[in-house]
């Protein structure tokens, strides 16, 4: 970004997240920032697909899920699943991709042997929620 005309572009934070900065705060024009972002997008992990509530919601509602987003969500959901199992929910499933190409937890109550919506399980989910910072709740396909 700096070599593309945005000399004051900040480094990512300690978690690797890019800063939310606008052209004005960076001392460049909007067009300069846009050109630099387009030129550098290929250097971002997952080709610059940002995992956030809006992108995940669009993916889940419209079944419009870019592969990079699906892979990124699945990575976060796998970490969440490992955490849930370590928190005492041994049957918590790994995520999968549904027929529409959306990343989900295929939760089958009969296979789990417990109610995934019980207060006890939700409390454990809250303990693991830091592993899915861009996701608004649990994308889940629930069956009896």
Long-range contacts (C-beta under 8 A, 24 or more apart in sequence): 1-36, 1-37, 1-40, 4-35, 4-36, 4-39, 4-40, 5-32, 5-35, 5-36, 6-32, 6-33, 6-36, 9-36, 16-45, 18-44, 45-72, 46-71, 46-72, 50-134, 51-76, 51-134, 51-135, 52-134, 53-134, 53-135, 53-136, 55-134, 56-134, 56-135, 56-136, 56-139, 57-136, 59-102, 59-103, 60-102, 60-139, 63-100, 63-101, 63-102, 65-100, 65-101, 65-102, 65-103, 70-97, 70-101, 70-102, 70-103, 73-103, 73-134, 73-135, 73-139, 74-103, 76-131, 76-132, 76-133, 76-134, 76-135, 77-103, 77-105, 77-132, 77-135, 77-139, 79-131, 79-132, 80-128, 80-129, 80-131, 80-132, 81-105, 83-127, 83-128, 83-131, 84-124, 84-125, 84-128, 87-124, 87-127, 87-128, 88-124, 89-114, 89-121, 89-124, 98-141, 102-139, 103-139, 104-139, 104-140, 104-141, 105-138, 105-139, 105-140, 105-141, 106-140, 106-141, 106-143, 107-140, 107-141, 107-142, 107-143, 108-142, 108-143, 108-144, 109-142, 109-143, 109-144, 110-143, 110-144, 116-140, 116-142
